[in-house]
Each structure stands twice: as C-alpha cells, then as structure tokens.
Amino acid sequence: MKLAGHSGDFLSGVLAAINTMSAVFAAQQTGVGQHIDCPEQEAVASIVCHEIGDYFDAGITYQRDAGNTAGKNLPNTPAPTALL
C-alpha cells in the first residue's frame, strides 16, 4: 500500500502521538503502563480500508495513476532549483 508523498510517515506519527497520550492518560488513571505498537502499514491500512473492502466484497480494483500524472494535492514533479 502506498499513499501519495510521505502521507504514511505523517499518519503513523500522528497515530503514535495519539496512542502515546492515550497511554499516558490511562496510566494516570490506573497506575498501569501500556505497550504501544504503531506500525506504519497498519496506519496506511486504516486510510484505505474502503478500497480493501471494495476489493474483497465486490472484486473492485482501483488503478494507480501513472508517475507524475497523479494530479493529487501533493507535487509529483521535480522542483526547480537555483544554480549557484
């Protein structure tokens, strides 16, 4: 599974922060610590769960856009740089 740009990296970081704060609050209330496991693949899977369900339920497959023609919100082409 691949999302545009570094979305998986950012998403797994956000989920790790949320899980960490939840564990801190739980530890404050119960006095018991928790183990946190935040794999990036599971974070991305939580975003594409509808596409996965469509595939297994109805056999629908979605085609990926080719290369730099994705047309998403993130830039997919090389950025111009200044020559020094």
C-alpha positions in Angstrom: 0.0 0.0 0.0 1.3 3.4 -0.9 -0.1 6.8 -0.4 0.9 10.0 -2.2 4.1 11.6 -0.9 5.0 10.8 2.7 1.4 10.5 3.9 2.1 7.2 5.6 5.0 8.6 7.5 3.0 11.6 8.8 -0.1 9.5 9.6 1.9 6.9 11.6 3.5 9.7 13.6 0.1 11.3 14.3 -1.4 7.9 15.4 1.7 7.2 17.6 1.2 10.6 19.3 -2.5 9.9 19.9 -1.7 6.4 21.2 1.0 7.7 23.5 -1.3 10.4 25.0 -4.0 7.7 25.5 -1.5 5.5 27.3 -0.3 8.4 29.5 -3.9 9.2 30.5 -4.7 5.5 31.2 -1.5 5.2 33.3 -2.5 8.3 35.3 -5.9 6.8 36.0 -5.0 3.2 36.6 -1.3 3.3 37.6 -0.5 0.7 35.0 1.7 1.3 32.0 0.9 0.1 28.4 2.9 -1.1 25.4 2.4 0.9 22.3 2.9 -0.6 18.8 2.2 1.7 15.8 3.3 0.0 12.5 3.1 2.3 9.5 1.5 -0.4 7.4 -1.5 -0.5 9.7 -1.8 3.2 9.8 -2.0 3.3 6.0 -4.4 0.4 6.0 -6.7 2.4 8.2 -6.9 5.1 5.5 -7.5 2.7 2.6 -10.0 0.4 4.4 -12.8 1.3 2.0 -10.7 0.2 -1.0 -9.7 -3.0 0.6 -13.4 -3.7 1.5 -14.4 -3.0 -2.1 -11.8 -5.5 -3.4 -12.8 -8.3 -1.1 -16.6 -7.7 -1.2 -17.1 -6.9 -4.9 -13.8 -7.5 -6.6 -13.4 -3.8 -7.5 -9.9 -2.7 -8.1 -8.7 0.8 -8.4 -5.9 1.7 -10.8 -3.0 3.8 -9.6 -2.2 7.0 -11.6 0.9 6.7 -13.6 4.1 8.5 -12.4 3.9 12.3 -12.3 0.5 12.5 -13.8 -1.2 11.7 -10.5 -2.9 15.1 -10.2 -3.2 14.9 -6.4 -2.7 17.7 -3.9 1.0 16.8 -3.5 3.5 17.9 -6.1 4.8 14.9 -8.0 7.3 16.6 -10.3 10.9 17.7 -9.7 11.0 21.2 -8.1 13.1 23.8 -9.9 16.2 24.9 -8.1 18.5 27.8 -8.5 22.0 27.2 -9.8 24.6 28.9 -7.7 
